[in-house]
Amino acid sequence: MVRFKNRYFVVEINPEYKSSDDSLELKGGSLHNAITDAVQKLHGDFGVAAIRAGLVTKYCNEKTRIAIIRTRHGPHRLVASALPFITKLESKSMTLTTLYTGATLRHCFEHIRRHQRESLNAMFHKMKNITSLKDVEQYQEQFMNVKLLNFN
């Protein structure tokens, strides 16, 4: 039996129409379609056929605007080259920043936890009116929630 190797991209979605503190409503299908369109423009039918079998959006956090994209090893280079050229999701202007490329979901989640902890600390420094410890715990729970989502 052959083992399929995968690569996982951790990307940050930065909308140009909202402030950096707002959450983002994102569907896995729209991210999938945007990646497929970008690969089509850059690499043509060959690129789309190469990535079609293994391209899946595995995770999305609307508060931190971070997503994990799974692709097969090999065609992941086509996806990596197309990610910076994605400028619109659901007809809204935004940019994708690749934060990390890993071979396992575990390493991606560890990187996301580090990144979210840093983002949370930066956000707490900006906040002036933290009223109680309960508010802090609520923000931490929302930010540090790292679970797989099923996108259909």
WOTACOR-V507629 format. One record per residue. N is the residue number from 1. PHI is phi in whole degrees, -180 to 180 (999 if undefined). Layout:
BEGIN
n:phi
N:PHI
N:PHI
END
This chain:
BEGIN
n:phi
1:999
2:-96
3:-91
4:-89
5:-88
6:-121
7:-125
8:-119
9:-106
10:-98
11:-122
12:-108
13:-102
14:-110
15:-73
16:-89
17:-97
18:-123
19:-75
20:-73
21:-93
22:-78
23:-83
24:-127
25:-93
26:-133
27:-107
28:-61
29:-65
30:-69
31:-67
32:-60
33:-65
34:-66
35:-66
36:-61
37:-64
38:-66
39:-66
40:-61
41:-67
42:-85
43:-118
44:75
45:-65
46:-60
47:-63
48:-65
49:-65
50:-70
51:-91
52:-58
53:-68
54:-118
55:-82
56:-144
57:-89
58:-95
59:-152
60:-153
61:-114
62:-72
63:-72
64:-94
65:60
66:-116
67:-134
68:-116
69:-118
70:-103
71:-137
72:-77
73:-68
74:112
75:-69
76:-63
77:-67
78:-67
79:-67
80:-62
81:-75
82:-90
83:-57
84:-66
85:-91
86:-81
87:-118
88:-141
89:-129
90:53
91:60
92:-117
93:-72
94:-164
95:-123
96:-109
97:-115
98:-80
99:-91
100:-162
101:-124
102:-135
103:-96
104:-133
105:-66
106:-61
107:-66
108:-64
109:-66
110:-63
111:-65
112:-63
113:-61
114:-62
115:-64
116:-69
117:-63
118:-65
119:-65
120:-65
121:-63
122:-65
123:-68
124:-65
125:-68
126:-77
127:-75
128:-107
129:-118
130:-80
131:-87
132:-150
133:-67
134:-64
135:-63
136:-63
137:-65
138:-66
139:-62
140:-63
141:-64
142:-69
143:-75
144:-91
145:-76
146:-117
147:-135
148:-76
149:-117
150:-96
151:-102
152:-113
END
